[in-house]
Each structure stands twice: as structure tokens, then as C-alpha cells.
Amino acid sequence: MHRQVGVLVDRKGRIEYVVVGDARQIVWPNLRRIRTSSGRFCGLRCLHTHLHGEPFTEEDLTDLALLRLDVMAIVEVTDSGAPARVHIAHLMPAQPGDPDGGSVTSRFQFLEPKPPGQLGVNFLELIESLEEELARNRRLVHPQDERDRALLVSVTTGSLADAEESLEELRLLSESAGLIVLDTLVQRRKEYDPKFLIGRGKLREVLIRALQLGADVIVFDQNLTPGQVRAITAATDLKILDRTQLILDIFAQRAHSREGKLQVELAQLRYLLPRLTDADTGLSRLTGGIGGRGPGETKLEMDRRRIRDRIRHLEEQIEALRTDWEQRRQRRRRAQIPIVSIVGYTNAGKSTLLNTLTRSCVLAEERMFATLDPTSRRLRLPNGEEIILSDTVGFIRRMPPDVIRAFRATLEEIADSDLLIHLVDASSPYLEQHIEVVERTLRELHLGDIPRLLVFNKSDLVAPEVMRNLCRSYGALAISARHAETLGELLRRLAEELGRSVEGPVVSVRA
């Protein structure tokens, strides 16, 4: 036939698939229905012929990795059609002292080529020992922790330094979402791959590394297009997330009020709608009656229609809530009580500052987006005047557009503020970038004209001389939100910025 022929054999020796290719390559079927689990191979070994005596090709190794095959066996074929030597390769578990997955020779094990009659390998014992080692590698990291394990991937067309900074932020987001981060990988390209975002070879490395470490989830720092989601999902049975999905998942965990839950659900559905797929063509339904003869709505089309209906319903509910919020804002305006909102990068300490100033009990934790629902409290300034102090949702670089659209009603409350406290984590090595992200987000929301007071938080974590230089450079105040004794100057400045003079000594901080 002068064509490559291949078979996929299960662990009981039964032939599951027979595939015929051309003279140079062979294309394997979709194996997504094969049941796999973390730290295990797919349970099929592949045997196929090479007609020109060539060894393993790049495509062979890619198939071995992407399909998570037990082994890949290449059978040389002589001119007479008889089998010659058999080349065998399998994936290798991660080795101690090999943090990056190593070279090709360390990721794959190549057995000595032998004629078919001289093969003495017990494949079942070999695969069972490999899977035991993979499971042992998984247990080495947080052995008692059952949370999902993640591998983080970033692709950049710019500088590696910016990519690593963004990847560090993705690591914090992943930990906030409840994932255990096992490893991070960065690829630099001239342009993004339109199909896989990363190159096909790099995707192979990522999937091998995920198998070696026992990862359950692959998180991409970039947002994936619907086509990229489908292509990567077809190549692996691991869960695939991008930056937006991760942020939306954190928001879903943090939202406790009715308003927050509605806004998060709306953002999730808007993101899901163009990415909804259904590989099962057997779910088509036939409808009867006039106008319904022949193929009817598919399950996928019905799901999309239901999502659109749900989006419209949520938009109506949020619009009704917006009316309620506007009525509350009008009551505040009539009372002529100044409104001060705390804005800043996520995890800058906004909720901690609100708690210390007003003696409240708003949730405040050292993780990103610890609080999502906005909170307002009354605060009495040292001169006896009262203001309303509001804590808002934190900002982040590349804030998903769907999140901004869904939370626009909440963010509009900032527009009524008489003053913004721009709180910055002074201990962050990315301080300048965080300031720029917040300022840019405020401009995008058309809130750039509101007066702002720049305040550096966590001064107790920074050397005093460095803190003084930062305050001089930016014209800012230095505080520690955990310590009320450092907030006296902040209260003075609030009173000054709001047009109130403060007489006499500063009184103790109290609600």
C-alpha cells in the first residue's frame, strides 16, 4: 500500500483503533472519550509503521505527549513489507534536581531498537511503575492537601521581565482562587500562535510537565480566544483556564451580597457565551409541527438561547438595583455629607484601612480580591464633622472588560465621591506599575477629574529612609493601616482636602 498503518491497543491487548495514513504521517482519532486522571496515562499504546527506516519524528513525540499514550512504538518496514526493528519510547516522570523538565532525552525514555521477536519488555509492569512514580511525585507537594494543582503559562511578544511580573501576579491570583501552583513556564514569541497561543512544541512541553508534576489545571496568563480554547482542550483532558476565567472564579467565591452575585453571574455568562461548545452531535433534537419539520434546535443552540435570556434577565435586575443605588446617593447629597472612597490596586489594604478608621469588621485578608462587595461606613473627623467612607473593589492590570461592564453600576458610586484616597502598597516591588494601573482605570471610567489623595500603606514593611524618599517623590502620605496611631496626619489631610480646617490636637480615631 505504501502507506503508514497504525493501531491503538489497550492494556488487555484489545485493538481499539486501526488507522491508515499516507507515506509520511498518520493522523490519530480524537481520544477525548478515553477516561484518564491526573498522574495517569490514557491506557492505550500506539504501534505504527515507518516506511523509510526513519526514527521518531517530531510528530511522533508530540502525539505521545498530547495523547498521553502509554508508549509509542515505531515498526520499521523493509522493501518486502516485512517488519524490521521496533523503536519504543515513553514519557518519563520528573527527576529530582530537574526543576524545568529537562531536555528531550530526560522527558522521554528511548528503549534500544530490537526486532519484534526479541522484545523482552513487560509493558504492563513498565506502565504501572511509571504511574506509581507520577503519583509519588504528586504526593511530594502538599501531600495532605486535596486542592487542585496548577501549572501557569505565559506567552509574551515583549520583554521577559514584564511577562515574569505578570506571571507573579497570576500566581497570587491562583493562590487566592484556592489552587496550588506547581510550576510556571514562559515563552517569548514574535507573535501569538493563532491556534494554540503558544507554539505546538511548547504546548507539548507544557503537557509533559503537567503530567510529570501531577497538575490538574493549566492557567494561561493571557485571555484565550474561543478557537484557542477549543484547540487546547482537544489536545488535553486537563482543565484549561485563562486570566479572565480565574478572576471571575475569585469574584464568584468572594461575592456575598445579592448585588455582587448578580454582577458576577452576568460577567461569567457574557464570557461563556462565545466560548460555549458541544462536541456531541448526537444531542440534536427533532421538533414537530408547522415550521418545525426536519432537524430542530441543537442542544448547543438551546444552551446559547437560554444564556442570552438569562443575561437579559440579569441586566434588568441590575438596572433596578441601579435605580435603588441612585436613590440612596440622592439622599446622601441632600444630607450634604461628604463622601470619600478608598481606591487602589487589589490587596493594597483598603478594607484594613476602613476597619481601623471606623472600627468595623469588614473581611480583610492578605490575598487578592479578599473583599468584593463595596462597603460604606460613617467616620467622624477630628473637628467633629462626619463623612461617609467607602471601600471599593480593587483594580488589577488587564481588568477583564466583562467584569468592568458588570460592575459599572457599583463603580459608578465612586463618581459621587468628593475625594478619593488612592491607597498603594508601599512594600510591593511593582509600586509604580500599580499606581499607573489604578490611574488608567480611573480615566477609563471617566473618574479622573475627582480629587485624589495618594497614600502609601504598609510603611512598617519598608525602611524609613526609603519611605521618606517615596513620599517626597510622589507627594504622598505614609501610613500603616493596621496601626491607628499612624493615621492622624491622614485625618488632617482629609479635613483639609474637604475644605475643613482642623483646630487643636488630633483626637483618637473612632467611628
VEXKE-848795 format. One record per residue (C-alpha): residue number from 1; residue in three letters; chain; x, z, y. Coordinates in nm, 4 decimals. Layout:
% VEXKE-848795
   pos   code   unit          X          Z          Y
   NUM    ala      A          X          Z          Y
...
This chain:
% VEXKE-848795
   pos   code   unit          X          Z          Y
     1    met      A     0.0000     0.0000     0.0000
     2    his      A     0.2976     0.0625     0.2303
     3    arg      A     0.1051     0.3493     0.3878
     4    gln      A     0.1710     0.7205     0.4046
     5    val      A    -0.0588     0.9246     0.1805
     6    gly      A    -0.1153     1.2972     0.2199
     7    val      A    -0.3085     1.5787     0.0555
     8    leu      A    -0.4014     1.9297     0.1656
     9    val      A    -0.4034     2.1776    -0.1255
    10    asp      A    -0.5450     2.5301    -0.1177
    11    arg      A    -0.3838     2.8339    -0.2777
    12    lys      A    -0.5768     2.7841    -0.6009
    13    gly      A    -0.4334     2.4358    -0.6415
    14    arg      A    -0.7509     2.2509    -0.5438
    15    ile      A    -0.7146     1.9388    -0.3303
    16    glu      A    -0.9271     1.9832    -0.0168
    17    tyr      A    -0.8421     1.6622     0.1714
    18    val      A    -0.6859     1.3252     0.0925
    19    val      A    -0.5693     1.1307     0.3999
    20    val      A    -0.4275     0.7791     0.4252
    21    gly      A    -0.2183     0.6888     0.7296
    22    asp      A    -0.0073     0.3918     0.8279
    23    ala      A     0.3592     0.3206     0.7545
    24    arg      A     0.4907     0.5644     1.0184
    25    gln      A     0.2473     0.8505     1.0580
    26    ile      A    -0.0559     1.0281     0.9264
    27    val      A    -0.3413     1.1979     1.1181
    28    trp      A    -0.4855     1.5152     0.9705
    29    pro      A    -0.8524     1.6130     0.9936
    30    asn      A    -0.9928     1.8897     1.2105
    31    leu      A    -0.9292     2.2168     1.0259
    32    arg      A    -1.1151     2.4483     1.2648
    33    arg      A    -1.3637     2.5401     0.9922
    34    ile      A    -1.0837     2.6849     0.7789
    35    arg      A    -1.1011     3.0646     0.8096
    36    thr      A    -0.7856     3.2243     0.9469
    37    ser      A    -0.6968     3.5563     1.1003
    38    ser      A    -0.4195     3.6964     1.3135
    39    gly      A    -0.0892     3.7027     1.1293
    40    arg      A    -0.2055     3.4665     0.8530
    41    phe      A    -0.1624     3.1019     0.7698
    42    cys      A    -0.4578     2.8712     0.7136
    43    gly      A    -0.4330     2.8801     0.3328
    44    leu      A    -0.3510     2.5095     0.2897
    45    arg      A    -0.0207     2.3445     0.2084
    46    cys      A     0.0423     1.9851     0.3045
    47    leu      A     0.2174     1.7214     0.0922
    48    his      A     0.2632     1.3686     0.2229
    49    thr      A     0.4903     1.0744     0.1693
    50    his      A     0.7647     0.9199     0.3830
    51    leu      A     0.8334     0.5564     0.3029
    52    his      A     1.1807     0.5168     0.4569
    53    gly      A     1.3585     0.8333     0.3448
    54    glu      A     1.3404     0.9936     0.6879
    55    pro      A     1.3482     1.3766     0.7124
    56    phe      A     1.0979     1.5920     0.9011
    57    thr      A     0.9766     1.4278     1.2177
    58    glu      A     0.8687     1.5996     1.5368
    59    glu      A     0.5066     1.5253     1.4430
    60    asp      A     0.5503     1.6940     1.1033
    61    leu      A     0.6805     2.0158     1.2599
    62    thr      A     0.4101     2.0058     1.5260
    63    asp      A     0.1386     1.9736     1.2597
    64    leu      A     0.2969     2.2589     1.0630
    65    ala      A     0.2779     2.4823     1.3726
    66    leu      A    -0.0532     2.3757     1.5246
    67    leu      A    -0.2460     2.3746     1.1961
    68    arg      A    -0.0736     2.6972     1.0767
    69    leu      A    -0.0115     2.5377     0.7379
    70    asp      A     0.1360     2.7418     0.4534
    71    val      A     0.4114     2.4848     0.4015
    72    met      A     0.4811     2.1229     0.4876
    73    ala      A     0.6263     1.9109     0.2050
    74    ile      A     0.7672     1.5601     0.2571
    75    val      A     0.7981     1.3389    -0.0518
    76    glu      A     1.0483     1.0538    -0.0279
    77    val      A     0.9225     0.7308    -0.1846
    78    thr      A     1.1571     0.4731    -0.3348
    79    asp      A     1.1092     0.0971    -0.3091
    80    ser      A     0.9499     0.1001    -0.6527
    81    gly      A     0.6949     0.3597    -0.5415
    82    ala      A     0.8429     0.6477    -0.7429
    83    pro      A     0.8925     0.9901    -0.5809
    84    ala      A     1.2486     1.0879    -0.4902
    85    arg      A     1.3427     1.4163    -0.3227
    86    val      A     1.0955     1.6674    -0.1765
    87    his      A     1.1699     1.8302     0.1624
    88    ile      A     0.9906     2.1612     0.2264
    89    ala      A     0.9579     2.3634     0.5495
    90    his      A     0.7582     2.6694     0.6546
    91    leu      A     0.7248     2.8868     0.9629
    92    met      A     0.9442     3.1941     0.9972
    93    pro      A     0.8374     3.5379     1.1250
    94    ala      A     1.0173     3.6669     1.4333
    95    gln      A     1.3599     3.8109     1.3552
    96    pro      A     1.4999     4.1340     1.5046
    97    gly      A     1.7105     4.0602     1.8103
    98    asp      A     1.5379     3.7235     1.8589
    99    pro      A     1.3066     3.8009     2.1563
   100    asp      A     1.2327     3.4421     2.2593
   101    gly      A     1.1528     3.2907     1.9233
   102    gly      A     1.4984     3.1341     1.8919
   103    ser      A     1.5911     2.7758     1.8164
   104    val      A     1.4151     2.5250     1.5911
   105    thr      A     1.6217     2.6389     1.2934
   106    ser      A     1.5114     3.0008     1.3431
   107    arg      A     1.1435     2.9118     1.3943
   108    phe      A     1.1320     2.7005     1.0776
   109    gln      A     1.2868     2.7516     0.7348
   110    phe      A     1.4007     2.4302     0.5630
   111    leu      A     1.4486     2.4505     0.1857
   112    glu      A     1.7072     2.2418     0.0044
   113    pro      A     1.5658     1.8957    -0.0832
   114    lys      A     1.5201     1.8520    -0.4584
   115    pro      A     1.3480     1.6081    -0.6961
   116    pro      A     0.9900     1.7125    -0.7809
   117    gly      A     1.0797     1.8188    -1.1357
   118    gln      A     1.3460     2.0602    -1.0128
   119    leu      A     1.1358     2.2589    -0.7669
   120    gly      A     1.1501     2.6246    -0.8650
   121    val      A     0.9684     2.7826    -0.5684
   122    asn      A     0.6731     3.0126    -0.6328
   123    phe      A     0.4641     2.9163    -0.3322
   124    leu      A     0.2099     3.1973    -0.3641
   125    glu      A     0.4817     3.4649    -0.3647
   126    leu      A     0.6583     3.2941    -0.0743
   127    ile      A     0.3479     3.2769     0.1448
   128    glu      A     0.2363     3.6309     0.0615
   129    ser      A     0.5792     3.7676     0.1557
   130    leu      A     0.5748     3.5741     0.4851
   131    glu      A     0.2278     3.7022     0.5736
   132    glu      A     0.3318     4.0581     0.4901
   133    glu      A     0.6254     4.0248     0.7303
   134    leu      A     0.3987     3.8791     1.0008
   135    ala      A     0.1604     4.1733     0.9589
   136    arg      A     0.4541     4.4146     0.9727
   137    asn      A     0.5750     4.2576     1.2989
   138    arg      A     0.2272     4.3045     1.4465
   139    arg      A     0.2198     4.6721     1.3469
   140    leu      A     0.5571     4.7382     1.5107
   141    val      A     0.3975     4.7047     1.8566
   142    his      A     0.1451     4.9818     1.9269
   143    pro      A     0.0686     5.0392     1.5575
   144    gln      A    -0.2352     5.2625     1.6186
   145    asp      A    -0.3799     5.0503     1.8996
   146    glu      A    -0.6552     4.8102     1.7939
   147    arg      A    -0.6829     4.6281     2.1264
   148    asp      A    -0.6320     4.2513     2.1351
   149    arg      A    -0.2725     4.1352     2.1716
   150    ala      A    -0.1961     3.8624     2.4241
   151    leu      A     0.0711     3.6050     2.4926
   152    leu      A     0.0953     3.4997     2.8596
   153    val      A     0.1827     3.1414     2.9537
   154    ser      A     0.2579     2.9915     3.2941
   155    val      A     0.3351     2.6347     3.3991
   156    thr      A     0.4906     2.5582     3.7355
   157    thr      A     0.5845     2.2487     3.9308
   158    gly      A     0.7630     2.4630     4.1917
   159    ser      A     1.0173     2.7432     4.1788
   160    leu      A     1.0575     2.9633     3.8745
   161    ala      A     1.0739     3.2723     4.0968
   162    asp      A     0.7185     3.2147     4.2229
   163    ala      A     0.5986     3.1497     3.8682
   164    glu      A     0.7550     3.4715     3.7397
   165    glu      A     0.5999     3.6666     4.0276
   166    ser      A     0.2579     3.5226     3.9477
   167    leu      A     0.3141     3.5919     3.5769
   168    glu      A     0.3915     3.9562     3.6531
   169    glu      A     0.0591     3.9793     3.8332
   170    leu      A    -0.1107     3.8174     3.5332
   171    arg      A     0.0469     4.0848     3.3139
   172    leu      A    -0.1089     4.3572     3.5320
   173    leu      A    -0.4438     4.1785     3.5180
   174    ser      A    -0.4209     4.1527     3.1390
   175    glu      A    -0.3458     4.5218     3.1048
   176    ser      A    -0.6366     4.6009     3.3387
   177    ala      A    -0.8612     4.3928     3.1114
   178    gly      A    -0.7535     4.6012     2.8106
   179    leu      A    -0.5048     4.3597     2.6496
   180    ile      A    -0.1646     4.4444     2.5034
   181    val      A     0.0895     4.1955     2.6412
   182    leu      A     0.3399     4.0962     2.3725
   183    asp      A     0.5432     3.8296     2.5496
   184    thr      A     0.5470     3.5847     2.8411
   185    leu      A     0.6504     3.2187     2.8478
   186    val      A     0.7173     2.9938     3.1482
   187    gln      A     0.7539     2.6157     3.1553
   188    arg      A     0.8687     2.4124     3.4538
   189    arg      A     0.7420     2.0536     3.4728
   190    lys      A     0.7357     1.7716     3.7242
   191    glu      A     0.3587     1.7611     3.6856
   192    tyr      A     0.0939     1.9325     3.4773
   193    asp      A     0.0093     1.7735     3.1444
   194    pro      A    -0.3465     1.6359     3.1839
   195    lys      A    -0.4401     1.7171     2.8240
   196    phe      A    -0.2729     2.0495     2.7387
   197    leu      A    -0.1496     2.1680     3.0836
   198    ile      A     0.1829     2.2385     2.9106
   199    gly      A     0.3646     1.9767     2.7045
   200    arg      A     0.2681     1.9280     2.3414
   201    gly      A     0.6109     2.0509     2.2293
   202    lys      A     0.5795     2.3640     2.4418
   203    leu      A     0.2303     2.4234     2.3043
   204    arg      A     0.3834     2.4172     1.9560
   205    glu      A     0.6366     2.6803     2.0640
   206    val      A     0.3606     2.8946     2.2144
   207    leu      A     0.1512     2.8844     1.8963
   208    ile      A     0.4516     2.9601     1.6753
   209    arg      A     0.5427     3.2546     1.8955
   210    ala      A     0.1824     3.3772     1.8870
   211    leu      A     0.1851     3.3631     1.5056
   212    gln      A     0.5219     3.5385     1.4833
   213    leu      A     0.4121     3.8243     1.7093
   214    gly      A     0.0566     3.8537     1.5782
   215    ala      A    -0.1121     3.7595     1.9064
   216    asp      A    -0.4910     3.7260     1.9217
   217    val      A    -0.5224     3.5751     2.2705
   218    ile      A    -0.3280     3.3204     2.4768
   219    val      A    -0.3750     3.3689     2.8513
   220    phe      A    -0.2796     3.0875     3.0908
   221    asp      A    -0.1820     3.1755     3.4471
   222    gln      A    -0.3367     2.8515     3.5714
   223    asn      A    -0.7025     2.7541     3.5609
   224    leu      A    -0.7772     2.5138     3.2766
   225    thr      A    -1.0000     2.2119     3.3173
   226    pro      A    -1.2886     2.1686     3.0693
   227    gly      A    -1.0914     1.8935     2.8927
   228    gln      A    -0.7817     2.1124     2.8617
   229    val      A    -0.9899     2.3972     2.7204
   230    arg      A    -1.1304     2.1656     2.4532
   231    ala      A    -0.7889     2.0181     2.3653
   232    ile      A    -0.6095     2.3529     2.3357
   233    thr      A    -0.8982     2.5124     2.1477
   234    ala      A    -0.8934     2.2223     1.8998
   235    ala      A    -0.5218     2.2891     1.8375
   236    thr      A    -0.5563     2.6592     1.7533
   237    asp      A    -0.8079     2.9167     1.6361
   238    leu      A    -0.6745     3.1760     1.8821
   239    lys      A    -0.8844     3.2831     2.1784
   240    ile      A    -0.7875     3.0896     2.4934
   241    leu      A    -0.8303     3.2388     2.8414
   242    asp      A    -0.7245     3.1233     3.1852
   243    arg      A    -0.6729     3.3227     3.5037
   244    thr      A    -1.0323     3.2898     3.6243
   245    gln      A    -1.1819     3.3983     3.2912
   246    leu      A    -0.9537     3.7012     3.2864
   247    ile      A    -1.0554     3.8076     3.6387
   248    leu      A    -1.4244     3.7562     3.5583
   249    asp      A    -1.3855     3.9688     3.2454
   250    ile      A    -1.2315     4.2505     3.4518
   251    phe      A    -1.5160     4.2209     3.7031
   252    ala      A    -1.7699     4.2410     3.4208
   253    gln      A    -1.6084     4.5640     3.2982
   254    arg      A    -1.5959     4.7195     3.6462
   255    ala      A    -1.9403     4.6258     3.7839
   256    his      A    -2.1797     4.9206     3.7545
   257    ser      A    -2.4396     4.8653     4.0265
   258    arg      A    -2.7249     4.6189     3.9879
   259    glu      A    -2.5855     4.4071     4.2724
   260    gly      A    -2.2401     4.3923     4.1153
   261    lys      A    -2.3723     4.2999     3.7708
   262    leu      A    -2.5845     4.0172     3.9155
   263    gln      A    -2.2928     3.8763     4.1125
   264    val      A    -2.0548     3.8893     3.8163
   265    glu      A    -2.3061     3.7227     3.5834
   266    leu      A    -2.3630     3.4473     3.8395
   267    ala      A    -1.9888     3.3830     3.8708
   268    gln      A    -1.9476     3.3763     3.4914
   269    leu      A    -2.2322     3.1288     3.4400
   270    arg      A    -2.1068     2.8976     3.7146
   271    tyr      A    -1.7667     2.8951     3.5499
   272    leu      A    -1.9074     2.8487     3.1993
   273    leu      A    -2.1487     2.5635     3.2714
   274    pro      A    -1.8995     2.2701     3.2950
   275    arg      A    -1.6963     2.4140     3.0047
   276    leu      A    -1.9820     2.4515     2.7592
   277    thr      A    -1.9147     2.2549     2.4403
   278    asp      A    -2.0696     2.2281     2.0994
   279    ala      A    -1.8743     2.0644     1.8220
   280    asp      A    -2.1613     2.0881     1.5738
   281    thr      A    -2.3559     1.7608     1.5964
   282    gly      A    -2.5926     1.8873     1.3289
   283    leu      A    -2.7758     2.1034     1.5816
   284    ser      A    -2.9719     1.8149     1.7331
   285    arg      A    -3.3454     1.8658     1.7309
   286    leu      A    -3.6269     1.6161     1.6932
   287    thr      A    -3.9307     1.6583     1.9147
   288    gly      A    -4.2718     1.5076     1.8572
   289    gly      A    -4.5496     1.3877     2.0827
   290    ile      A    -4.5676     1.1394     2.3680
   291    gly      A    -4.2277     1.0873     2.5247
   292    gly      A    -4.0584     1.2902     2.2573
   293    arg      A    -4.0136     1.0433     1.9756
   294    gly      A    -3.6676     0.9936     1.8346
   295    pro      A    -3.3675     1.2173     1.8988
   296    gly      A    -3.4634     1.5075     2.1214
   297    glu      A    -3.2601     1.7592     2.3160
   298    thr      A    -2.9385     1.8658     2.1522
   299    lys      A    -2.8543     2.2334     2.1275
   300    leu      A    -2.5826     2.1817     2.3898
   301    glu      A    -2.8250     2.0261     2.6397
   302    met      A    -3.0709     2.3098     2.5861
   303    asp      A    -2.7994     2.5672     2.6474
   304    arg      A    -2.6979     2.3928     2.9697
   305    arg      A    -3.0566     2.3793     3.0913
   306    arg      A    -3.1050     2.7492     3.0198
   307    ile      A    -2.7844     2.8335     3.2068
   308    arg      A    -2.8990     2.6313     3.5096
   309    asp      A    -3.2348     2.8118     3.5042
   310    arg      A    -3.0572     3.1473     3.4828
   311    ile      A    -2.8266     3.0541     3.7728
   312    arg      A    -3.1269     2.9691     3.9921
   313    his      A    -3.2930     3.2989     3.8981
   314    leu      A    -2.9791     3.4985     3.9812
   315    glu      A    -2.9388     3.3183     4.3129
   316    glu      A    -3.2936     3.4111     4.4068
   317    gln      A    -3.2327     3.7769     4.3174
   318    ile      A    -2.9095     3.7901     4.5155
   319    glu      A    -3.0813     3.6258     4.8133
   320    ala      A    -3.3449     3.9010     4.8011
   321    leu      A    -3.0678     4.1624     4.7899
   322    arg      A    -2.9021     3.9916     5.0861
   323    thr      A    -3.2232     4.0474     5.2837
   324    asp      A    -3.2136     4.4184     5.1950
   325    trp      A    -2.8473     4.4397     5.2988
   326    glu      A    -2.9255     4.2717     5.6283
   327    gln      A    -3.1993     4.5263     5.6981
   328    arg      A    -2.9550     4.8095     5.6297
   329    arg      A    -2.6986     4.6518     5.8611
   330    gln      A    -2.9602     4.6236     6.1366
   331    arg      A    -3.0378     4.9965     6.1041
   332    arg      A    -2.6682     5.0690     6.1388
   333    arg      A    -2.6475     4.8537     6.4517
   334    arg      A    -2.9456     5.0348     6.6070
   335    ala      A    -2.7798     5.3682     6.5333
   336    gln      A    -2.4670     5.2329     6.7094
   337    ile      A    -2.2358     5.3931     6.4563
   338    pro      A    -1.9024     5.2062     6.4389
   339    ile      A    -1.8196     5.0502     6.1026
   340    val      A    -1.4630     5.0457     5.9696
   341    ser      A    -1.3894     4.8550     5.6473
   342    ile      A    -1.0815     4.9000     5.4293
   343    val      A    -0.9494     4.5657     5.3060
   344    gly      A    -0.6365     4.4808     5.1144
   345    tyr      A    -0.4784     4.3497     4.8012
   346    thr      A    -0.6116     4.4899     4.4765
   347    asn      A    -0.4503     4.8187     4.3699
   348    ala      A    -0.3320     4.8922     4.7259
   349    gly      A    -0.5084     5.2323     4.7240
   350    lys      A    -0.8292     5.1585     4.9160
   351    ser      A    -1.0540     5.3829     4.7046
   352    thr      A    -0.7965     5.6633     4.7121
   353    leu      A    -0.7875     5.6471     5.0930
   354    leu      A    -1.1683     5.6579     5.1095
   355    asn      A    -1.1752     5.9593     4.8761
   356    thr      A    -0.9134     6.1505     5.0741
   357    leu      A    -1.0682     6.0819     5.4142
   358    thr      A    -1.4265     6.1590     5.3141
   359    arg      A    -1.3741     6.3921     5.0163
   360    ser      A    -1.5616     6.1527     4.7912
   361    cys      A    -1.5277     6.0892     4.4182
   362    val      A    -1.5099     5.7098     4.4052
   363    leu      A    -1.3240     5.5909     4.0932
   364    ala      A    -0.9570     5.5328     4.1813
   365    glu      A    -0.7031     5.4293     3.9164
   366    glu      A    -0.3595     5.2681     3.9049
   367    arg      A    -0.4870     4.9325     3.7834
   368    met      A    -0.6164     4.6128     3.9360
   369    phe      A    -0.9841     4.5966     4.0399
   370    ala      A    -1.0418     4.9572     3.9301
   371    thr      A    -1.3475     4.9623     4.1593
   372    leu      A    -1.5653     4.6617     4.2249
   373    asp      A    -1.8863     4.7843     4.3870
   374    pro      A    -1.8475     4.8403     4.7649
   375    thr      A    -1.8901     5.1992     4.8818
   376    ser      A    -1.9686     5.3383     5.2293
   377    arg      A    -1.9260     5.6974     5.3494
   378    arg      A    -1.9558     5.8744     5.6850
   379    leu      A    -1.6366     6.0031     5.8421
   380    arg      A    -1.6060     6.2383     6.1407
   381    leu      A    -1.3102     6.1572     6.3645
   382    pro      A    -1.1037     6.4346     6.5261
   383    asn      A    -1.3003     6.4051     6.8526
   384    gly      A    -1.6307     6.4688     6.6734
   385    glu      A    -1.7540     6.1092     6.6694
   386    glu      A    -1.8842     5.9640     6.3430
   387    ile      A    -1.8041     5.6282     6.1870
   388    ile      A    -1.9040     5.4538     5.8641
   389    leu      A    -1.6030     5.3905     5.6400
   390    ser      A    -1.6484     5.1172     5.3766
   391    asp      A    -1.4370     5.0368     5.0713
   392    thr      A    -1.4459     4.6690     4.9693
   393    val      A    -1.3450     4.4651     4.6667
   394    gly      A    -0.9723     4.3924     4.6532
   395    phe      A    -0.8258     4.0484     4.7159
   396    ile      A    -0.5847     3.8626     4.4921
   397    arg      A    -0.3897     3.5403     4.5060
   398    arg      A    -0.5820     3.2348     4.3921
   399    met      A    -0.9122     3.4213     4.4029
   400    pro      A    -1.1494     3.2115     4.1863
   401    pro      A    -1.3905     3.0091     4.4042
   402    asp      A    -1.6833     3.1087     4.1807
   403    val      A    -1.6036     3.4753     4.2474
   404    ile      A    -1.5905     3.4206     4.6237
   405    arg      A    -1.9216     3.2325     4.6154
   406    ala      A    -2.0907     3.5008     4.4057
   407    phe      A    -1.9541     3.7895     4.6155
   408    arg      A    -2.0083     3.6221     4.9521
   409    ala      A    -2.3146     3.8391     5.0139
   410    thr      A    -2.1033     4.1509     4.9601
   411    leu      A    -1.8112     4.0224     5.1636
   412    glu      A    -2.0471     3.9367     5.4496
   413    glu      A    -2.0830     4.3105     5.5118
   414    ile      A    -1.7232     4.3057     5.6367
   415    ala      A    -1.8407     4.0722     5.9162
   416    asp      A    -2.0293     4.3623     6.0800
   417    ser      A    -1.7184     4.5785     6.0961
   418    asp      A    -1.5851     4.6864     6.4317
   419    leu      A    -1.2388     4.7358     6.2818
   420    leu      A    -1.0585     4.6527     5.9584
   421    ile      A    -0.7948     4.8748     5.8007
   422    his      A    -0.5595     4.6324     5.6265
   423    leu      A    -0.4071     4.8577     5.3600
   424    val      A    -0.0826     4.7427     5.1978
   425    asp      A     0.1100     4.8862     4.9033
   426    ala      A     0.4492     4.9516     5.0646
   427    ser      A     0.6134     5.0078     4.7242
   428    ser      A     0.5303     4.6580     4.5994
   429    pro      A     0.8237     4.4129     4.5821
   430    tyr      A     0.5752     4.1401     4.6812
   431    leu      A     0.4608     4.3115     5.0006
   432    glu      A     0.4953     4.0037     5.2237
   433    gln      A     0.3027     3.7811     4.9856
   434    his      A     0.0227     4.0383     4.9555
   435    ile      A    -0.0148     4.0564     5.3337
   436    glu      A    -0.0320     3.6769     5.3561
   437    val      A    -0.2926     3.6523     5.0751
   438    val      A    -0.5238     3.9022     5.2482
   439    glu      A    -0.4847     3.7372     5.5894
   440    arg      A    -0.5501     3.3914     5.4425
   441    thr      A    -0.8572     3.5153     5.2529
   442    leu      A    -0.9977     3.6731     5.5708
   443    arg      A    -0.9518     3.3441     5.7546
   444    glu      A    -1.1238     3.1524     5.4739
   445    leu      A    -1.4183     3.3928     5.5003
   446    his      A    -1.4238     3.3417     5.8818
   447    leu      A    -1.3356     3.7080     5.9357
   448    gly      A    -1.0005     3.6517     6.1023
   449    asp      A    -1.1262     3.7493     6.4509
   450    ile      A    -1.2119     4.1105     6.3613
   451    pro      A    -0.9508     4.3572     6.4970
   452    arg      A    -0.7220     4.4885     6.2265
   453    leu      A    -0.5013     4.7925     6.1864
   454    leu      A    -0.2109     4.7354     5.9459
   455    val      A    -0.1390     5.0450     5.7358
   456    phe      A     0.1339     5.0846     5.4726
   457    asn      A     0.0238     5.3070     5.1855
   458    lys      A     0.2325     5.4877     4.9193
   459    ser      A     0.5020     5.5838     5.1700
   460    asp      A     0.6058     5.8652     4.9356
   461    leu      A     0.7344     5.5994     4.6918
   462    val      A     0.9604     5.4301     4.9489
   463    ala      A     1.2854     5.5536     5.1030
   464    pro      A     1.2210     5.6967     5.4540
   465    glu      A     1.4646     5.4598     5.6275
   466    val      A     1.3101     5.1560     5.4548
   467    met      A     0.9634     5.2797     5.5521
   468    arg      A     1.0618     5.3165     5.9188
   469    asn      A     1.2084     4.9653     5.9244
   470    leu      A     0.8919     4.8206     5.7717
   471    cys      A     0.6709     4.9942     6.0268
   472    arg      A     0.8871     4.8675     6.3139
   473    ser      A     0.8903     4.5125     6.1787
   474    tyr      A     0.5149     4.4895     6.1276
   475    gly      A     0.3899     4.7329     6.3937
   476    ala      A     0.2190     4.9334     6.1204
   477    leu      A     0.1462     5.2935     6.0266
   478    ala      A     0.2858     5.4675     5.7191
   479    ile      A     0.0633     5.6956     5.5099
   480    ser      A     0.0221     5.8310     5.1598
   481    ala      A    -0.3455     5.8111     5.0716
   482    arg      A    -0.3077     6.0943     4.8206
   483    his      A    -0.1867     6.3399     5.0873
   484    ala      A    -0.4298     6.4251     5.3679
   485    glu      A    -0.1526     6.5664     5.5887
   486    thr      A    -0.0131     6.2135     5.6390
   487    leu      A    -0.3425     6.0747     5.7759
   488    gly      A    -0.3534     6.2429     6.1181
   489    glu      A    -0.1913     5.9518     6.3017
   490    leu      A    -0.4265     5.7099     6.1249
   491    leu      A    -0.7280     5.9015     6.2600
   492    arg      A    -0.5826     5.8959     6.6129
   493    arg      A    -0.5287     5.5218     6.5931
   494    leu      A    -0.8808     5.4668     6.4597
   495    ala      A    -1.0240     5.6523     6.7556
   496    glu      A    -0.8041     5.4560     6.9978
   497    glu      A    -0.8880     5.1193     6.8446
   498    leu      A    -1.2577     5.2001     6.8592
   499    gly      A    -1.2292     5.2819     7.2290
   500    arg      A    -1.2457     5.6584     7.1973
   501    ser      A    -0.9839     5.8896     7.3425
   502    val      A    -0.8752     6.1866     7.1404
   503    glu      A    -0.8189     6.5137     7.3240
   504    gly      A    -0.6400     6.8115     7.1878
   505    pro      A    -0.4739     6.8515     6.8486
   506    val      A    -0.5856     6.6648     6.5430
   507    val      A    -0.8265     6.8632     6.3255
   508    ser      A    -0.8162     6.8682     5.9490
   509    val      A    -0.9515     6.5722     5.7586
   510    arg      A    -1.3097     6.6231     5.6452
   511    ala      A    -1.6257     6.4245     5.5926
